[in-house]
């Protein structure tokens, strides 16, 4: 049984991997990246997520290796804390409470007991670089309030700060200024570039900075695509700079190699440029990386690079400029017009991905499975170009069919629509285009739905449009005896008094079709396509429409734009009940009678879970998100939960995911992300040296079975001792890595005392 208090709203995955630079481990075996409130540890060889470091209570804003212990990692967050982790075992060692909102963290080998952080004081746009002294203590939580000012008037982005020549100086860029602070001399030099525009109307603004690891050389990137190499900057009058220019748009990030023999740069061209010996002529390119390069990182060993991209992916690259691995997160498209869907076959979350694609995203493993190219045209990244948009998608017939709608509109009168029907091919294990329909409607398509009832042998699809019609499409066979020309054709066109059709959905058994025409809901017989009845409450246009399921199949629910939720009884053709709720998301659970509705208020978004037969909600949770929730979806659990309370039983079989306006994917969770790691991931971490072949896994299961038999045989002979799980001394001794444990003399007395049987225990035995 799961405790009720353990149910909470959490980021379940899909957070930005490209928010900050990724960091390599000293041996290049692991790569660390921030992901919302967590830090993810990925294997560079297998791309698997082997640990999720969780403990921060707000967005993680920076990560750095501990320069004095390469098995440890520092992280900072908006929650005002710096945390020290043992990333091999995935445990938190220490928490330093700074108190300020931390925007980035930097570490230096020469500064043993301190780190550098970016904070903002008083005014929202005034940022400072300060040194934080980390006090030594045996306690897990320590206050670190000793701050030393280093630089002000800096940018909050860590790309705009760089430490040079083993910590002799720090360079910071903002707007048209480069500031260099020398630690020994305690002086600051400032260099200014002209803000006047050149002939190409490009600007000189600084965008990023990097320092040579061994020489006094600073590289700066600029908005006009130029890279400037600064030398002699310790003398304000004799400083010089040279220019390198290849990028046609702003330079997004720069990084020197470990030896300093080459400089890496990246930008919107999706090309990694390596400047050998920092010269214009000696350049190497790694092109077609798929999206804007936002960050570049170099491993301490110098054998690997990595680039973070605007489409939420990290590419690991070998020293010879060959891509070796891709860690792909949830792609954040500009608008999720398809909504959230679940692929019946893979159980993956499906939604808009990179332009013109549908992405299939595994919620269990928090990684992308694959992309389906719907538009099948090369995407040209140009601000002024009118793009083809993927606007609607729906799965039907247990995942055998997929319908997609795409549009292109330059002017109000020029609308180009295309609907595609994709069939699942078992041989290729993917979707193959079956039918392409140009201009299926005269105006925008507002809804697409399949009839998924078992009794319907012939696949049926319905589309609704602003042109005032809904169309029924069926699969027909126009071929010869070999049946090789199966395609989709229009079977029926329906309308209601020239009103715009806004929503459509089938009842669970497929016998009825509900279509909303602005304020009016119409019910149609799916066998004869006769209009059976209409419902009208005059409470505004219908925004959401859905039938009840299982024992509640006689009910139809509609949410209006004026904030009214209506429930109609289909047997009596009358309004059963109504409630005043400004509903933005209404999702039925396919595996129960429950319906989840999310309403928007001035404070945030609230969740209501109810059954159509009962207007009293089963569960209410206020303020599940401060921002607007745009989409939601129910997913069947692999392993059911065991809530006994009526309020939480809706979570037993299904899990509810929802997507906010800023595209954060959230859910109601009962487990920590660490518990959700697959067994494969844990084996990769524990026994990384062993080859993880299918035979290896079979052998592992065989060993587990043998261990179980041995345990059963010993069960009868075992002496009943008190449970050791809850004894802190034993837990501390067995689950803490040796290199972070206190001395043995400190633990010895606690450990021995914990093993002694109390009189009460003896009496019980």
ZAMARGU-4260 file (C-alpha; in steps of 0.2 Angstrom, whole numbers, plus 5000, padded with zeros to 4 digits):
<rodrens>
0) 5000/5000/5000 | 5006/5017/4995 | 5005/5032/5008 | 4994/5046/5002 | 5006/5059/5007
5) 5019/5052/4995 | 5008/5058/4980 | 5015/5074/4973 | 5017/5084/4957 | 5035/5081/4949
10) 5044/5084/4933 | 5044/5067/4926 | 5056/5070/4911 | 5058/5079/4896 | 5066/5094/4905
15) 5079/5105/4896 | 5096/5096/4893 | 5103/5111/4884 | 5100/5124/4898 | 5118/5124/4903
20) 5134/5116/4897 | 5136/5098/4900 | 5151/5092/4910 | 5162/5076/4907 | 5169/5065/4921
25) 5188/5065/4922 | 5189/5048/4913 | 5176/5053/4900 | 5165/5038/4905 | 5151/5049/4910
30) 5143/5065/4905 | 5133/5076/4917 | 5119/5088/4912 | 5106/5098/4921 | 5088/5093/4918
35) 5075/5104/4928 | 5077/5101/4946 | 5089/5086/4943 | 5106/5082/4937 | 5107/5067/4925
40) 5122/5056/4924 | 5124/5047/4906 | 5136/5034/4900 | 5146/5041/4885 | 5147/5024/4878
45) 5129/5018/4879 | 5119/5035/4881 | 5110/5026/4895 | 5105/5037/4910 | 5114/5028/4925
50) 5109/5040/4939 | 5098/5055/4943 | 5105/5066/4956 | 5090/5073/4965 | 5089/5084/4980
55) 5087/5102/4974 | 5070/5111/4976 | 5071/5122/4961 | 5079/5123/4944 | 5098/5117/4944
60) 5108/5131/4936 | 5126/5125/4935 | 5137/5109/4938 | 5156/5107/4939 | 5168/5093/4944
65) 5176/5095/4961 | 5194/5099/4955 | 5201/5091/4971 | 5192/5075/4969 | 5186/5070/4952
70) 5174/5057/4959 | 5163/5072/4965 | 5152/5085/4957 | 5146/5102/4963 | 5129/5108/4958
75) 5120/5125/4961 | 5102/5130/4960 | 5089/5144/4961 | 5085/5136/4978 | 5101/5145/4985
80) 5111/5129/4989 | 5127/5122/4982 | 5127/5103/4983 | 5142/5091/4983 | 5138/5074/4975
85) 5146/5057/4974 | 5141/5053/4956 | 5147/5035/4955 | 5135/5030/4969 | 5123/5044/4965
90) 5122/5050/4983 | 5122/5068/4991 | 5137/5071/5002 | 5135/5089/5007 | 5123/5104/5005
95) 5130/5122/5007 | 5116/5135/5010 | 5121/5151/5002 | 5105/5160/5003 | 5105/5169/4987
100) 5098/5164/4970 | 5112/5155/4961 | 5114/5157/4942 | 5130/5148/4939 | 5145/5139/4947
105) 5164/5139/4943 | 5178/5129/4952 | 5196/5131/4952 | 5210/5119/4957 | 5220/5133/4965
110) 5205/5139/4976 | 5203/5123/4987 | 5190/5129/4999 | 5180/5140/4988 | 5169/5141/4973
115) 5163/5155/4962 | 5145/5159/4959 | 5134/5171/4949 | 5121/5180/4960 | 5109/5195/4957
120) 5108/5208/4971 | 5093/5219/4974 | 5090/5225/4956 | 5084/5211/4944 | 5096/5214/4930
125) 5112/5217/4941 | 5122/5202/4942 | 5139/5199/4952 | 5152/5186/4952 | 5157/5182/4970
130) 5168/5169/4978 | 5159/5158/4991 | 5170/5150/5005 | 5164/5132/5008 | 5167/5128/5027
135) 5173/5111/5032 | 5161/5102/5043 | 5155/5084/5047 | 5137/5089/5046 | 5127/5087/5030
140) 5120/5104/5029 | 5132/5119/5032 | 5129/5138/5030 | 5141/5146/5018 | 5138/5165/5020
145) 5156/5171/5018 | 5155/5179/5001 | 5169/5189/4992 | 5165/5201/4978 | 5175/5198/4962
150) 5166/5207/4947 | 5150/5216/4944 | 5140/5222/4928 | 5141/5204/4921 | 5129/5193/4911
155) 5119/5180/4921 | 5124/5167/4908 | 5139/5156/4912 | 5145/5157/4894 | 5149/5175/4897
160) 5162/5171/4911 | 5179/5162/4909 | 5194/5159/4920 | 5211/5159/4912 | 5229/5153/4914
165) 5225/5142/4929 | 5215/5155/4938 | 5226/5170/4936 | 5212/5181/4929 | 5193/5180/4925
170) 5186/5187/4910 | 5168/5193/4908 | 5158/5200/4894 | 5142/5210/4893 | 5134/5220/4879
175) 5150/5229/4871 | 5162/5227/4886 | 5175/5214/4890 | 5181/5215/4909 | 5196/5206/4915
180) 5200/5204/4934 | 5217/5200/4939 | 5217/5190/4956 | 5235/5194/4961 | 5235/5212/4957
185) 5216/5214/4962 | 5214/5226/4947 | 5201/5226/4933 | 5204/5231/4915 | 5189/5235/4904
190) 5189/5235/4885 | 5175/5242/4874 | 5169/5239/4856 | 5160/5252/4846 | 5141/5249/4846
195) 5139/5257/4829 | 5132/5246/4816 | 5143/5241/4801 | 5138/5240/4783 | 5129/5223/4785
200) 5119/5230/4800 | 5127/5217/4811 | 5131/5221/4829 | 5147/5219/4839 | 5138/5213/4855
205) 5148/5200/4865 | 5139/5184/4866 | 5152/5172/4874 | 5170/5171/4880 | 5183/5157/4883
210) 5201/5158/4889 | 5216/5149/4883 | 5221/5135/4896 | 5240/5139/4896 | 5243/5156/4887
215) 5236/5174/4890 | 5224/5174/4876 | 5205/5177/4877 | 5193/5172/4864 | 5176/5181/4862
220) 5161/5178/4851 | 5150/5191/4844 | 5133/5194/4837 | 5139/5198/4820 | 5147/5180/4819
225) 5165/5186/4822 | 5177/5178/4834 | 5190/5190/4842 | 5206/5184/4850 | 5213/5196/4863
230) 5231/5197/4869 | 5242/5209/4879 | 5226/5213/4889 | 5236/5215/4905 | 5242/5232/4898
235) 5226/5243/4894 | 5235/5253/4881 | 5245/5239/4871 | 5231/5226/4870 | 5228/5218/4852
240) 5215/5207/4845 | 5213/5197/4829 | 5197/5192/4820 | 5191/5175/4814 | 5176/5175/4804
245) 5165/5161/4797 | 5149/5161/4805 | 5135/5171/4796 | 5125/5173/4812 | 5129/5176/4831
250) 5143/5164/4839 | 5133/5155/4852 | 5148/5147/4862 | 5167/5145/4861 | 5178/5132/4870
255) 5197/5129/4869 | 5204/5111/4868 | 5213/5105/4884 | 5230/5109/4876 | 5224/5125/4869
260) 5230/5120/4851 | 5212/5122/4844 | 5197/5133/4847 | 5179/5126/4844 | 5165/5137/4839
265) 5146/5134/4836 | 5130/5144/4831 | 5114/5144/4822 | 5122/5136/4806 | 5122/5119/4816
270) 5140/5117/4811 | 5154/5114/4824 | 5170/5123/4818 | 5187/5119/4824 | 5200/5132/4822
275) 5217/5124/4822 | 5231/5135/4830 | 5217/5148/4830 | 5220/5153/4812 | 5208/5158/4798
280) 5215/5146/4785 | 5217/5130/4796 | 5198/5126/4799 | 5189/5109/4801 | 5170/5107/4801
285) 5157/5095/4808 | 5141/5100/4798 | 5123/5095/4798 | 5121/5093/4817 | 5102/5096/4816
290) 5099/5112/4826 | 5107/5128/4833 | 5123/5124/4844 | 5120/5132/4861 | 5134/5125/4871
295) 5151/5117/4868 | 5160/5106/4881 | 5177/5098/4881 | 5182/5083/4892 | 5196/5085/4905
300) 5205/5070/4896 | 5204/5080/4879 | 5197/5064/4869 | 5179/5070/4868 | 5169/5086/4864
305) 5150/5088/4866 | 5138/5100/4859 | 5121/5105/4866 | 5108/5110/4854 | 5092/5120/4853
310) 5081/5104/4850 | 5086/5098/4867 | 5099/5085/4862 | 5118/5083/4867 | 5130/5076/4854
315) 5146/5067/4860 | 5160/5070/4847 | 5177/5061/4846 | 5193/5071/4845 | 5193/5068/4826
320) 5176/5077/4824 | 5166/5061/4822 | 5149/5060/4831 | 5149/5045/4842 | 5133/5046/4853
325) 5117/5057/4854 | 5107/5060/4870 | 5090/5066/4864 | 5078/5074/4876 | 5060/5079/4873
330) 5060/5091/4858 | 5052/5108/4863 | 5042/5114/4847 | 5036/5132/4846 | 5018/5125/4848
335) 5011/5108/4852 | 4996/5108/4841 | 4994/5090/4839 | 4992/5088/4858 | 4998/5073/4868
340) 4994/5056/4862 | 5000/5038/4867 | 5005/5026/4853 | 4995/5010/4857 | 5010/4999/4851
345) 5025/5006/4860 | 5016/5016/4874 | 5027/5031/4869 | 5021/5049/4871 | 5018/5056/4854
350) 5018/5075/4850 | 5025/5088/4838 | 5044/5086/4838 | 5056/5095/4827 | 5048/5105/4812
355) 5037/5093/4802 | 5040/5078/4813 | 5031/5068/4826 | 5042/5062/4840 | 5039/5046/4849
360) 5046/5048/4867 | 5048/5034/4880 | 5041/5041/4897 | 5048/5026/4906 | 5066/5028/4900
365) 5065/5047/4898 | 5072/5047/4880 | 5066/5049/4862 | 5063/5033/4853 | 5062/5039/4835
370) 5055/5053/4824 | 5042/5051/4810 | 5045/5063/4796 | 5027/5069/4791 | 5030/5083/4780
375) 5044/5075/4771 | 5053/5091/4766 | 5069/5099/4770 | 5067/5112/4784 | 5074/5129/4780
380) 5078/5139/4795 | 5073/5157/4790 | 5063/5169/4800 | 5053/5176/4785 | 5049/5160/4777
385) 5031/5153/4779 | 5033/5135/4785 | 5022/5120/4783 | 5015/5116/4800 | 5009/5099/4807
390) 4993/5104/4816 | 4983/5087/4820 | 4987/5069/4822 | 4977/5054/4829 | 4980/5035/4831
395) 4967/5023/4826 | 4963/5004/4826 | 4975/5000/4840 | 4990/5009/4832 | 4987/5001/4814
400) 4983/5018/4807 | 4989/5036/4810 | 4981/5052/4803 | 4990/5068/4801 | 4985/5085/4795
405) 4997/5099/4789 | 4994/5117/4783 | 5003/5131/4775 | 4995/5148/4774 | 5004/5164/4767
410) 4988/5175/4767 | 4971/5173/4775 | 4963/5168/4758 | 4977/5156/4753 | 4976/5140/4764
415) 4984/5124/4758 | 4978/5109/4768 | 4984/5091/4766 | 4978/5075/4776 | 4989/5060/4776
420) 4984/5042/4782 | 4999/5031/4787 | 4998/5012/4789 | 5009/5003/4802 | 5020/4990/4792
425) 5025/4975/4803 | 5040/4971/4792 | 5048/4988/4793 | 5041/4991/4811 | 5036/5008/4806
430) 5022/5019/4798 | 5021/5019/4779 | 5011/5033/4769 | 4995/5025/4762 | 4984/5040/4756
435) 4987/5058/4753 | 4971/5069/4752 | 4974/5087/4746 | 4961/5100/4753 | 4951/5088/4763
440) 4941/5104/4769 | 4939/5121/4763 | 4944/5129/4780 | 4955/5124/4795 | 4953/5107/4802
445) 4948/5108/4820 | 4947/5090/4826 | 4952/5072/4820 | 4946/5056/4828 | 4945/5037/4824
450) 4932/5025/4828 | 4941/5012/4839 | 4927/5001/4843 | 4930/4982/4841 | 4913/4979/4832
455) 4918/4990/4818 | 4928/4980/4805 | 4930/4994/4793 | 4942/5008/4799 | 4932/5025/4801
460) 4939/5042/4803 | 4930/5058/4806 | 4937/5076/4803 | 4928/5092/4808 | 4932/5109/4800
465) 4928/5128/4802 | 4920/5126/4784 | 4904/5120/4793 | 4906/5102/4789 | 4912/5086/4797
470) 4917/5072/4785 | 4917/5053/4787 | 4932/5044/4779 | 4932/5025/4777 | 4945/5012/4771
475) 4940/5005/4754 | 4947/4993/4742 | 4947/4999/4724 | 4959/4986/4718 | 4959/4970/4709
480) 4959/4953/4717 | 4976/4956/4724 | 4970/4970/4735 | 4985/4981/4733 | 4976/4997/4731
485) 4968/5000/4748 | 4965/5018/4752 | 4954/5031/4761 | 4939/5039/4753 | 4925/5051/4759
490) 4909/5042/4764 | 4898/5055/4772 | 4898/5074/4774 | 4887/5082/4788 | 4883/5099/4794
495) 4872/5109/4805 | 4864/5126/4800 | 4881/5132/4793 | 4889/5133/4810 | 4908/5129/4811
500) 4912/5112/4817 | 4924/5113/4832 | 4925/5095/4840 | 4921/5077/4837 | 4922/5061/4846
505) 4915/5043/4846 | 4906/5034/4860 | 4916/5019/4867 | 4906/5006/4857 | 4906/5017/4842
510) 4887/5018/4840 | 4886/5037/4842 | 4896/5051/4835 | 4896/5068/4844 | 4900/5084/4834
515) 4900/5101/4842 | 4895/5116/4830 | 4900/5131/4840 | 4887/5132/4855 | 4877/5116/4849
520) 4881/5098/4852 | 4874/5086/4839 | 4873/5067/4841 | 4874/5056/4825 | 4870/5037/4822
525) 4887/5030/4816 | 4878/5016/4805 | 4865/5027/4796 | 4873/5044/4799 | 4856/5051/4805
530) 4855/5066/4817 | 4848/5059/4833 | 4847/5074/4845 | 4855/5090/4849 | 4860/5099/4865
535) 4862/5117/4868 | 4865/5127/4884 | 4869/5144/4876 | 4885/5144/4888 | 4897/5148/4874
540) 4906/5138/4861 | 4911/5120/4865 | 4929/5119/4869 | 4931/5101/4874 | 4919/5086/4871
545) 4920/5068/4877 | 4909/5053/4881 | 4909/5043/4897 | 4916/5026/4898 | 4912/5009/4905
550) 4898/5011/4917 | 4896/5029/4913 | 4895/5027/4894 | 4877/5035/4894 | 4884/5052/4898
555) 4892/5065/4887 | 4903/5079/4893 | 4906/5096/4886 | 4916/5111/4892 | 4912/5128/4885
560) 4923/5144/4883 | 4912/5153/4895 | 4918/5142/4909 | 4903/5130/4911 | 4905/5111/4912
565) 4889/5101/4906 | 4885/5083/4908 | 4871/5076/4897 | 4862/5060/4899 | 4860/5052/4882
570) 4846/5040/4887 | 4834/5055/4893 | 4842/5068/4881 | 4843/5080/4895 | 4856/5089/4906
575) 4861/5079/4920 | 4871/5092/4929 | 4883/5107/4926 | 4897/5116/4935 | 4905/5132/4934
580) 4924/5128/4929 | 4935/5137/4917 | 4942/5120/4909 | 4957/5121/4898 | 4961/5102/4898
585) 4948/5088/4899 | 4954/5070/4897 | 4945/5053/4900 | 4954/5039/4907 | 4953/5024/4894
590) 4954/5011/4908 | 4941/5018/4920 | 4926/5029/4922 | 4937/5043/4928 | 4939/5060/4919
595) 4953/5073/4923 | 4949/5091/4921 | 4961/5105/4923 | 4954/5123/4926 | 4963/5139/4925
600) 4962/5153/4938 | 4972/5169/4941 | 4983/5159/4954 | 4987/5144/4943 | 4980/5128/4937
605) 4969/5116/4947 | 4965/5098/4944 | 4948/5089/4947 | 4945/5071/4944 | 4927/5065/4944
610) 4915/5052/4936 | 4901/5058/4925 | 4888/5049/4935 | 4893/5059/4951 | 4896/5078/4951
615) 4906/5077/4967 | 4924/5076/4962 | 4934/5061/4968 | 4950/5071/4970 | 4954/5090/4969
620) 4972/5097/4969 | 4974/5116/4969 | 4988/5125/4960 | 4996/5110/4952 | 5005/5122/4941
625) 5008/5141/4942 | 5007/5143/4923 | 4993/5137/4911 | 4992/5119/4907 | 4989/5116/4889
630) 4987/5097/4887 | 4985/5081/4897 | 4985/5062/4894 | 4982/5046/4904 | 4995/5032/4902
635) 4992/5014/4908 | 5004/5009/4922 | 5016/4994/4919 | 5014/4990/4937 | 4998/4995/4946
640) 4998/5005/4962 | 4989/5000/4977 | 4980/5015/4984 | 4966/5011/4996 | 4959/5028/4999
645) 4945/5033/4987 | 4953/5050/4983 | 4969/5041/4976 | 4961/5026/4967 | 4961/5035/4951
650) 4980/5033/4951 | 4980/5015/4953 | 4979/5009/4935 | 4983/5025/4925 | 4996/5039/4927
655) 4991/5056/4922 | 5004/5067/4913 | 5001/5086/4908 | 5011/5099/4898 | 5012/5117/4903
660) 5014/5132/4892 | 5033/5133/4894 | 5032/5114/4889 | 5037/5107/4906 | 5030/5089/4907
665) 5023/5085/4924 | 5014/5070/4932 | 5008/5064/4949 | 5021/5053/4956 | 5024/5041/4970
670) 5042/5036/4966 | 5058/5045/4965 | 5066/5046/4948 | 5080/5035/4955 | 5068/5021/4958
675) 5062/5022/4940 | 5078/5018/4932 | 5077/5002/4922 | 5086/4987/4929 | 5097/4987/4913
680) 5104/5005/4918 | 5108/4999/4936 | 5117/4984/4929 | 5127/4995/4917 | 5133/5006/4932
685) 5137/4992/4944 | 5145/4980/4932 | 5151/4992/4918 | 5166/4981/4914 | 5156/4966/4909
690) 5148/4964/4892 | 5129/4966/4893 | 5125/4953/4880 | 5108/4944/4880 | 5117/4929/4887
695) 5123/4939/4901 | 5106/4945/4906 | 5099/4927/4905 | 5114/4921/4916 | 5110/4935/4928
700) 5092/4930/4930 | 5097/4912/4932 | 5108/4917/4947 | 5094/4927/4954 | 5083/4911/4954
705) 5097/4901/4962 | 5099/4914/4976 | 5080/4914/4979 | 5080/4895/4981 | 5095/4896/4993
710) 5086/4909/5003 | 5070/4898/5004 | 5080/4884/5011 | 5089/4894/5024 | 5072/4903/5029
715) 5068/4889/5042 | 5085/4889/5050 | 5086/4908/5051 | 5087/4916/5069 | 5074/4929/5071
720) 5083/4946/5073 | 5076/4963/5074 | 5074/4971/5057 | 5090/4981/5052 | 5083/4991/5038
725) 5078/5005/5050 | 5094/5006/5060 | 5103/5022/5055 | 5120/5015/5060 | 5119/5000/5049
730) 5111/5010/5035 | 5125/5023/5036 | 5139/5010/5036 | 5132/4999/5022 | 5125/5012/5010
735) 5139/5026/5011 | 5154/5024/5000 | 5170/5021/5009 | 5179/5037/5004 | 5166/5049/5011
740) 5163/5039/5028 | 5168/5046/5045 | 5183/5037/5053 | 5179/5018/5059 | 5182/5023/5078
745) 5167/5036/5076 | 5155/5022/5069 | 5161/5008/5079 | 5152/5011/5095 | 5136/5015/5086
750) 5137/5000/5075 | 5140/4988/5090 | 5126/4995/5100 | 5114/4993/5086 | 5117/4975/5085
755) 5113/4972/5103 | 5096/4964/5107 | 5086/4973/5119 | 5076/4964/5133 | 5060/4968/5124
760) 5066/4959/5109 | 5072/4943/5119 | 5055/4942/5128 | 5046/4943/5111 | 5057/4929/5104
</rodrens>
